[in-house]
Amino acid sequence: MEASRLSNIPMEPGVYLMKDKNGKIIYVGKAKLLKNRVRQYFQNPERHTPKVRAMVSNIADFEYILTDSELEALILECNLIKKYKPYYNILLKDDKNYPYIKVTTRDEFPKILFARKMERDGAKYFGPYTSSAAVREAIDMVSKLYKIPNCNIVLPRDMGKKRACLNAHIGQCIAPCERVVTKQEYKKMISDACRFLNGEHEELISSLREDMYAASEAMEFERAAILRDKLDSIKRLDERQKIISERQADEDVLGFYRQDTKTFAEVFFIRRGRLLGRRTVILDKSGEMPESELVSEFLKQFYHEAGDIPKQIYTQYDSEELPLISEWLSQKKGQKVKVSCPKRGDKKRIVEMAYKNARQAAVDYLLKRSSDKKSISKTILKLKEELLLPTPPYRIESYDISNTSGAENVGSMVVFVDGQPAKRYYRRFKIETVEGSDDYKSMAEMIYRRMKHAREEELLIEQGELAKKDAKFLPRPDCIFLDGGKGHLSVISELLELLDEDVPLFGMVKDDKHRTRVLIDKDGKEIEFAKSSAAFMLITRIQDEVHRFAIEYHKKLRSKTMTGSKLEEISGIGPATRKKLMKQMKTMTAIKNATEEELIKQGGLTARQAESVFLYFHEKA
């Protein structure tokens, strides 16, 4: 690098961007004094780590941006790393926004909603939660507990104008659709729900107990029983949440474990002294990085877009940048935030707990990789390469829909594990919400139900109510192949995005002779394979198998309808006649609604047979 360019860099705070020979940004950094920091890269290379030496050898140019302060430089650095994802910066492998519960407290009649991020919109937010399933379970629980509607009713517009749904009839909703609810009554429920979500269980338990005793003394035993059930639900939830801190504070705790070129970071989310969840994050290319630099880089990336920042963050490693990062986070939160490295006492103990969990995450990761390397076939590895997948598609799931003229809609799911059909995981779905031959909606219903079952099983496993080996819909697929084209991909891609399911999706397209031709991705791009390749043969086998399984299930349903239906109860209608009648009229509904003349003309029955069938259904009615 030319000495004149280096000497002209000002001694001011700012951000520098290192570029390779193609002009691509390969590293972004910040400095209090730009001139000193940038010059260090090109002096005494023997003092650099191998990673820094490799980076410097690829630097062909650089540029810098001056800022008014080091804090501004830090904020700009975070934004540029997020934008360019430079190769030599450490990048978190878990940069999702965590889900939250949102309560629209500014509304006249507030709602409790799922939210992907916090916004400055005057609403109350609770979280972060570690999974979408946990958020939905919490919303469902609090809605039932306080009888708050979680449907699409618009209040006060729809109040008292609709029929009550099942939730109202079973006592799980106050049914504002059917009766008028006062603002005060409704807001009291929302206020109690917020206290519940905020972890104020002791105050709620005390308040509910007093109300229950008062109801009993007033001989309002039905109300007392409802309050008792609420108390029991809150106590059960209380028992499941681990108390970490007696301070009842909001804290995040960070532990790190380094293994070769990776660092495993464990983040504990503690709210009001209770461990609500945790997250494991992997940092690549961080093995040689000094601990102080590692913790600074992690904090900047992890909290760059975080919606919920606690007042205290405890970390395993110390750094001279912690005061600056505390100032930055305080600015983001609008309240004072302190990041510190505890040296003794309870805070140190909690950090050590996070470290132990990070170490266990590293062990689990290495064991899984070792197991995967042994079991994954060359065909699956080739498929990963051809489809540009992030991981080998060890578990591939495929779906197909089958129906006859819009009747008997059925869906089938087949599973291939390491390139072989795993029939114990096959599942069948009788489509419940779609009438007529709408394959898109039928496919969406099937995959929605499949993912919903997976979420439910995850929660049961977390609660210790289900063993992993007994789960029927876990693990999730590494890849999904749909028996359909661009239309199917578009619909299911949107569904998976709404469900927060990040699963690669491809369509299996046939030629004019109904043979597998190509795969297409969700953008409609065709992916061709050599017809003699093992990967193409596997795709063909999957498409044939899911079609076979769907047709087999459909035939079984039709056969059952033809031979085991109510027609067997009708005198004078034998097996051959039943089969002929079903073949001619397609469905039991058509037969039930037909006149005697239609049964003769369309169903091929004799006058006596038609009379027997007609009288059977209409006398029954």
Secondary structure, 3 states (H helix, E strand, C coil): CCHHHHHCCCCCCEEEEEECCCCCEEEEEEECCHHHHHHHHCCCHHHCCHHHHHHHHCCCEEEEEECCCHHHHHHHHHHHHHHHCCCCCCCECCCCCCCEEEECCCCCCCCEEEECCCCCCCCEEECCCCCHHHHHHHHHHHHHHHCCCCCCCCCCCCCCCCCCCHHHHCCCCCCCCCCCCCHHHHHHHHHHHHHHHCCCHHHHHHHHHHHHHHHHHCCCHHHHHHHHHHHHHHHHHHHHCEECCCCCCCEEEEEEEEECCEEEEEEEEEECCEEEEEEEEEECCCCCCCHHHHHHHHHHHHCCCCCCCCCEEEECCCCCCHHHHHHHHHHHHCCCCEEECCCCHHHHHHHHHHHHHHHHHHHHHHHHHHHHHHHCCHHHHHHHHHHCCCCCCCEEEEEEEEEECCEEEEEEEEEEECCEECHHHCEEEECCCCCCCCHHHHHHHHHHHHHHHHHHHHHHHHCCCCCHHHCCCCCCCCEEEECCCHHHHHHHHHHHHHCCCCCCEEEEEECCCCCEEEEEECCCCEECCCCCCHHHHHHHHHHHHHHHHHHHHHHHHHHHHHHCCHHHHCCCCCHHHHHHHHHHHCCHHHHHHCCHHHHHHCCCCCHHHHHHHHHHHHHHC
